[in-house]
Amino acid sequence: FEHGRGLGVEWSRATTQDGPMRKRVAAMGVPTQVVGGGRISRPHQHLAGVVRLARFAKRQKADMILAWNNHTHILGCPAAKLAGVRSAWFQKGGVEPDDRRQRLLCRLPADAILANSLFTAREQFPMVSNRPMFVAPSGVDPSVFDPAVLGTPGECRRRLDLPESGPLI
């Protein structure tokens, strides 16, 4: 939520439940709201969440609702249509074409799809080829994982007080 500030990007955040992340984002001065939403298997809760998210988007004068995962895409896409704004879905994982839920997610009319990798984009594209897709890799500073900085596995184990042998992930 810090990125884009000063470049004309202003973030607002809606979440399905309260927690430490909502508090952290609110402390940054980002407008936040818990919209709930429940599981799609509880249609009245789900639809109430869609309506609350659409109202929040309108109050914030949002240009777009970006769904950060599958669960929020099921809320975000219909809320965006209800609010009269664009929607995008950030697809982070592999695609199982035989998965009923995945097929439902791909049928929701997002205006654009962001994939976290070329692999995900290639997997997703056949199911959503009628919509624009962009690759937006997750931001990681690769220098953090530089072996020269990290040290040997043995040094890391000692520094972290881990056993000398066994899996190290």
SESE-843548 format. One record per residue: residue in three letters; x, y, z of N, C-alpha, C, O in turn. Coordinates in steps of 0.1 Angstrom, whole numbers. Layout:
REC  rest   n.px   n.py   n.pz  ca.px  ca.py  ca.pz   c.px   c.py   c.pz   o.px   o.py   o.pz
REC   Ala      X      Y      Z      X      Y      Z      X      Y      Z      X      Y      Z
...
//
This chain:
REC  rest   n.px   n.py   n.pz  ca.px  ca.py  ca.pz   c.px   c.py   c.pz   o.px   o.py   o.pz
REC   Phe      8    -12      0      0      0      0      9     13      0      3     24     -2
REC   Glu     21     11      2     30     22      1     34     26    -13     38     37    -16
REC   His     33     16    -22     37     18    -36     27     25    -44     15     23    -42
REC   Gly     31     34    -52     23     42    -61     19     55    -55     14     64    -62
REC   Arg     21     57    -42     18     70    -36     27     80    -42     39     78    -44
REC   Gly     21     92    -45     29    103    -51     29    101    -66     34    110    -73
REC   Leu     24     90    -71     23     88    -85      9     87    -90      6     83   -101
REC   Gly      0     92    -82    -14     92    -86    -22     80    -82    -33     78    -86
REC   Val    -16     71    -75    -23     58    -70    -26     60    -56    -18     62    -47
REC   Glu    -39     59    -53    -43     59    -39    -51     46    -36    -60     43    -43
REC   Trp    -47     40    -26    -52     27    -23    -63     28    -12    -63     37     -4
REC   Ser    -73     19    -13    -83     16     -3    -83      1     -1    -80     -6    -11
REC   Arg    -86     -4     10    -86    -18     12    -99    -23     19   -103    -18     29
REC   Ala   -105    -33     13   -116    -40     19   -111    -54     22   -103    -60     15
REC   Thr   -116    -60     33   -112    -73     37   -124    -81     42   -134    -75     46
REC   Thr   -124    -94     41   -135   -102     45   -136   -104     60   -147   -107     65
REC   Gln   -125   -102     67   -125   -103     81   -115    -94     88   -105    -90     81
REC   Asp   -117    -91    100   -108    -82    108    -95    -90    112    -96   -102    113
REC   Gly    -85    -83    114    -72    -89    118    -61    -79    118    -63    -67    116
REC   Pro    -49    -84    121    -37    -75    122    -34    -68    110    -29    -56    110
REC   Met    -36    -74     98    -33    -67     85    -42    -55     83    -37    -45     79
REC   Arg    -54    -56     86    -63    -45     85    -59    -33     94    -59    -22     89
REC   Lys    -55    -37    106    -50    -26    115    -37    -20    110    -36     -8    111
REC   Arg    -28    -28    105    -16    -23    100    -18    -13     88    -12     -3     87
REC   Val    -27    -17     79    -30     -9     67    -37      4     71    -34     14     66
REC   Ala    -46      3     80    -53     15     85    -43     24     92    -45     36     90
REC   Ala    -33     19     99    -23     28    105    -15     35     95     -9     46     98
REC   Met    -14     31     82     -7     38     72    -16     49     66    -11     57     57
REC   Gly    -28     50     71    -37     60     66    -45     56     54    -51     64     47
REC   Val    -46     43     51    -53     37     40    -67     34     44    -69     27     54
REC   Pro    -78     40     38    -91     37     42    -94     22     41    -91     15     30
REC   Thr    -99     16     51   -102      2     52   -116     -1     57   -122      7     64
REC   Gln   -121    -12     52   -134    -17     57   -135    -32     57   -130    -38     47
REC   Val   -141    -37     67   -144    -52     68   -157    -53     61   -167    -48     66
REC   Val   -158    -61     50   -170    -63     43   -177    -76     45   -188    -79     41
REC   Gly   -169    -85     52   -175    -99     54   -176   -106     41   -167   -104     32
REC   Gly   -186   -113     39   -189   -120     27   -192   -135     28   -199   -140     20
REC   Gly   -186   -141     38   -189   -155     40   -186   -164     28   -181   -159     18
REC   Arg   -189   -176     30   -186   -186     19   -197   -185      8   -209   -181     11
REC   Ile   -194   -188     -4   -204   -188    -15   -215   -198    -12   -226   -197    -17
REC   Ser   -212   -208     -3   -222   -218      0   -233   -212     10   -243   -218     12
REC   Arg   -231   -200     14   -240   -192     22   -244   -180     14   -239   -169     17
REC   Pro   -253   -182      5   -255   -171     -5   -259   -157      1   -255   -147     -4
REC   His   -267   -157     12   -272   -145     18   -260   -137     23   -259   -125     22
REC   Gln   -250   -144     30   -239   -137     35   -229   -133     24   -224   -121     24
REC   His   -228   -141     14   -220   -137      2   -225   -125     -5   -218   -116     -7
REC   Leu   -238   -125     -8   -244   -113    -15   -243   -101     -6   -241    -90    -11
REC   Ala   -245   -102      7   -244    -90     16   -229    -85     15   -228    -73     15
REC   Gly   -219    -94     14   -206    -89     13   -203    -82      0   -196    -72     -1
REC   Val   -209    -87    -11   -208    -81    -24   -214    -67    -24   -208    -58    -29
REC   Val   -225    -65    -18   -232    -52    -17   -223    -43     -9   -222    -31    -13
REC   Arg   -218    -47      3   -210    -39     11   -197    -34      4   -193    -23      5
REC   Leu   -191    -44     -3   -179    -40    -11   -182    -30    -22   -174    -21    -24
REC   Ala   -193    -32    -29   -197    -22    -39   -200     -8    -34   -195      1    -39
REC   Arg   -206     -8    -22   -208      5    -16   -195     12    -11   -193     24    -13
REC   Phe   -186      4     -6   -173      9     -2   -166     14    -14   -160     25    -14
REC   Ala   -166      7    -25   -159     11    -38   -165     25    -42   -158     33    -47
REC   Lys   -178     26    -42   -185     39    -46   -181     50    -36   -178     61    -41
REC   Arg   -181     48    -23   -177     58    -14   -163     63    -16   -160     75    -14
REC   Gln   -154     53    -19   -140     56    -21   -137     62    -35   -126     66    -38
REC   Lys   -148     62    -44   -146     67    -58   -135     58    -65   -127     64    -72
REC   Ala   -136     45    -62   -126     36    -68   -127     36    -83   -138     37    -89
REC   Asp   -116     34    -89   -115     31   -104   -116     16   -107   -120     12   -118
REC   Met   -111      8    -97   -110     -6   -100   -110    -14    -87   -106     -8    -76
REC   Ile   -116    -26    -87   -115    -35    -76   -105    -46    -80   -107    -52    -90
REC   Leu    -94    -47    -72    -84    -57    -75    -86    -68    -65    -84    -66    -53
REC   Ala    -89    -80    -70    -91    -92    -61    -78    -99    -60    -72   -103    -70
REC   Trp    -73   -100    -47    -60   -105    -45    -59   -120    -44    -48   -126    -44
REC   Asn    -70   -127    -43    -70   -142    -43    -83   -147    -48    -92   -139    -52
REC   Asn    -85   -160    -49    -97   -166    -55   -109   -162    -47   -119   -159    -53
REC   His   -109   -163    -34   -120   -160    -25   -125   -145    -28   -137   -143    -29
REC   Thr   -116   -136    -28   -120   -122    -30   -124   -119    -45   -131   -110    -47
REC   His   -119   -127    -54   -124   -126    -68   -139   -129    -69   -146   -122    -76
REC   Ile   -143   -139    -61   -158   -142    -61   -166   -131    -56   -178   -129    -59
REC   Leu   -160   -123    -46   -167   -111    -41   -165    -99    -50   -174    -92    -53
REC   Gly   -152    -97    -54   -148    -85    -61   -154    -83    -74   -158    -72    -78
REC   Cys   -154    -93    -82   -159    -92    -96   -174    -87    -96   -177    -77   -103
REC   Pro   -183    -94    -89   -197    -89    -89   -198    -75    -83   -207    -67    -87
REC   Ala   -190    -73    -72   -191    -60    -66   -187    -49    -75   -193    -38    -75
REC   Ala   -177    -51    -83   -172    -41    -93   -183    -38   -103   -185    -27   -107
REC   Lys   -189    -49   -108   -200    -47   -118   -212    -39   -111   -217    -30   -118
REC   Leu   -215    -42    -99   -225    -35    -92   -222    -20    -89   -230    -11    -90
REC   Ala   -209    -17    -87   -204     -4    -84   -201      4    -97   -199     16    -97
REC   Gly   -201     -3   -108   -198      4   -121   -183      7   -123   -180     17   -129
REC   Val   -175     -2   -117   -160      0   -119   -154    -12   -125   -160    -22   -126
REC   Arg   -142    -11   -129   -134    -22   -135   -130    -32   -124   -129    -28   -113
REC   Ser   -127    -44   -129   -122    -54   -119   -110    -61   -125   -109    -63   -137
REC   Ala   -101    -65   -116    -89    -73   -120    -88    -84   -110    -91    -82    -98
REC   Trp    -82    -95   -114    -80   -107   -106    -65   -111   -106    -60   -113   -117
REC   Phe    -59   -111    -94    -45   -115    -93    -45   -130    -91    -47   -135    -80
REC   Gln    -41   -138   -101    -40   -152   -101    -26   -156    -97    -17   -154   -104
REC   Lys    -25   -163    -86    -12   -166    -80     -8   -181    -81      4   -184    -78
REC   Gly    -17   -189    -86    -13   -203    -85    -15   -210    -98    -20   -205   -108
REC   Gly    -12   -223    -98    -14   -232   -110    -29   -233   -112    -37   -231   -103
REC   Val    -33   -238   -123    -47   -239   -127    -50   -254   -129    -42   -261   -136
REC   Glu    -61   -258   -123    -66   -272   -125    -79   -271   -134    -89   -268   -128
REC   Pro    -78   -273   -147    -90   -271   -156   -102   -280   -152   -113   -277   -155
REC   Asp    -99   -291   -145   -110   -300   -141   -117   -296   -128   -126   -302   -123
REC   Asp   -111   -285   -121   -116   -281   -109   -128   -272   -111   -127   -261   -118
REC   Arg   -140   -275   -106   -152   -268   -108   -151   -253   -103   -156   -244   -110
REC   Arg   -145   -251    -91   -143   -238    -86   -134   -229    -95   -137   -218    -98
REC   Gln   -124   -235   -101   -115   -228   -110   -123   -224   -122   -121   -213   -127
REC   Arg   -131   -233   -128   -139   -229   -139   -149   -218   -136   -151   -209   -145
REC   Leu   -155   -218   -124   -163   -207   -120   -156   -194   -120   -160   -184   -125
REC   Leu   -144   -194   -113   -136   -182   -112   -132   -176   -126   -133   -164   -128
REC   Cys   -129   -185   -135   -125   -181   -148   -137   -175   -156   -135   -167   -166
REC   Arg   -149   -179   -153   -161   -174   -160   -165   -160   -155   -172   -153   -162
REC   Leu   -161   -156   -143   -164   -143   -138   -158   -133   -147   -146   -134   -150
REC   Pro   -165   -122   -151   -161   -113   -161   -151   -102   -156   -154    -90   -157
REC   Ala   -140   -106   -151   -129    -96   -148   -125    -89   -160   -124    -95   -171
REC   Asp   -121    -76   -159   -117    -68   -170   -102    -72   -174    -98    -70   -185
REC   Ala    -95    -77   -164    -81    -81   -167    -77    -91   -156    -82    -92   -145
REC   Ile    -67    -99   -160    -61   -109   -151    -46   -106   -150    -39   -105   -160
REC   Leu    -41   -106   -137    -27   -105   -135    -22   -119   -130    -29   -125   -122
REC   Ala    -12   -124   -136     -6   -136   -132      7   -133   -125     15   -124   -129
REC   Asn     11   -141   -115     23   -139   -108     35   -144   -114     47   -142   -110
REC   Ser     34   -152   -125     45   -157   -133     41   -161   -147     29   -161   -150
REC   Leu     51   -162   -155     48   -167   -169     42   -181   -169     33   -184   -177
REC   Phe     46   -189   -159     40   -203   -158     25   -202   -155     17   -208   -162
REC   Thr     22   -194   -146      7   -192   -142      0   -186   -154    -11   -191   -157
REC   Ala      5   -176   -161     -1   -170   -172     -4   -181   -183    -15   -181   -189
REC   Arg      6   -189   -186      5   -199   -196     -6   -209   -193    -14   -214   -201
REC   Glu     -7   -213   -180    -17   -222   -175    -31   -216   -176    -40   -223   -179
REC   Gln    -32   -204   -172    -45   -197   -171    -50   -193   -184    -62   -193   -186
REC   Phe    -41   -189   -193    -46   -182   -206    -56   -190   -214    -66   -184   -218
REC   Pro    -55   -203   -216    -65   -210   -223    -79   -209   -217    -89   -210   -225
REC   Met    -80   -207   -204    -93   -206   -198    -99   -192   -198   -111   -190   -196
REC   Val    -91   -182   -201    -95   -168   -200    -90   -160   -212    -87   -148   -211
REC   Ser    -88   -166   -223    -81   -160   -235    -89   -148   -240    -83   -141   -249
REC   Asn   -101   -146   -236   -109   -135   -241   -107   -122   -233   -113   -112   -236
REC   Arg    -97   -122   -223    -95   -111   -215    -80   -108   -215    -72   -116   -216
REC   Pro    -77    -95   -213    -62    -91   -212    -56    -98   -200    -62    -98   -189
REC   Met    -44   -103   -202    -36   -109   -191    -22   -103   -190    -16   -100   -201
REC   Phe    -18   -100   -178     -5    -94   -176      3   -102   -166     -3   -107   -157
REC   Val     16   -102   -167     24   -109   -157     29    -98   -148     36    -89   -152
REC   Ala     27   -100   -135     31    -91   -124     38    -99   -114     32   -103   -104
REC   Pro     51   -102   -115     58   -110   -106     58   -104    -92     58    -92    -90
REC   Ser     57   -113    -82     57   -108    -68     71   -102    -65     81   -107    -70
REC   Gly     71    -91    -58     83    -83    -56     91    -90    -45     87    -90    -33
REC   Val    103    -94    -49    112   -100    -39    126    -95    -42    130    -94    -54
REC   Asp    133    -91    -32    147    -86    -35    156    -98    -35    159   -104    -24
REC   Pro    161   -102    -47    169   -114    -48    182   -113    -40    188   -124    -36
REC   Ser    187   -102    -37    200   -100    -30    198   -106    -15    208   -110     -9
REC   Val    186   -107    -10    184   -112      3    188   -127      3    192   -132     14
REC   Phe    187   -134     -8    190   -148     -9    204   -151    -15    206   -162    -19
REC   Asp    212   -141    -15    226   -142    -20    234   -151    -11    235   -148      1
REC   Pro    239   -163    -16    247   -172     -7    258   -165      0    262   -169     11
REC   Ala    264   -155     -6    276   -148      0    271   -141     13    279   -139     22
REC   Val    259   -136     13    253   -129     24    248   -139     35    250   -137     47
REC   Leu    241   -149     30    235   -159     39    245   -167     46    243   -171     58
REC   Gly    256   -171     40    265   -180     46    262   -194     42    253   -197     34
REC   Thr    270   -204     47    267   -218     44    255   -223     52    251   -217     61
REC   Pro    250   -234     47    238   -240     55    242   -243     69    234   -241     78
REC   Gly    254   -247     72    258   -250     86    259   -237     94    254   -237    105
REC   Glu    264   -226     88    264   -213     95    249   -208     98    246   -203    109
REC   Cys    241   -210     88    227   -206     90    220   -214    101    213   -209    110
REC   Arg    223   -227    101    217   -236    112    222   -231    126    214   -230    135
REC   Arg    235   -228    127    240   -224    140    234   -210    144    230   -208    155
REC   Arg    233   -201    134    228   -188    137    213   -188    142    209   -180    150
REC   Leu    206   -198    136    192   -199    139    189   -209    149    177   -212    152
REC   Asp    199   -215    155    198   -225    165    190   -237    161    180   -242    168
REC   Leu    193   -242    149    186   -253    143    195   -266    144    207   -264    145
REC   Pro    189   -278    143    198   -290    144    207   -290    132    205   -284    122
REC   Glu    219   -297    134    229   -298    124    225   -306    112    231   -304    101
REC   Ser    215   -314    113    211   -322    101    196   -322    100    189   -318    109
REC   Gly    191   -327     89    176   -327     86    173   -317     75    181   -309     71
REC   Pro    160   -317     71    156   -308     60    157   -293     65    154   -290     76
REC   Leu    162   -285     56    163   -271     58    156   -264     46    161   -265     35
REC   Ile    145   -257     49    138   -251     38    138   -236     40    133   -228     32
//
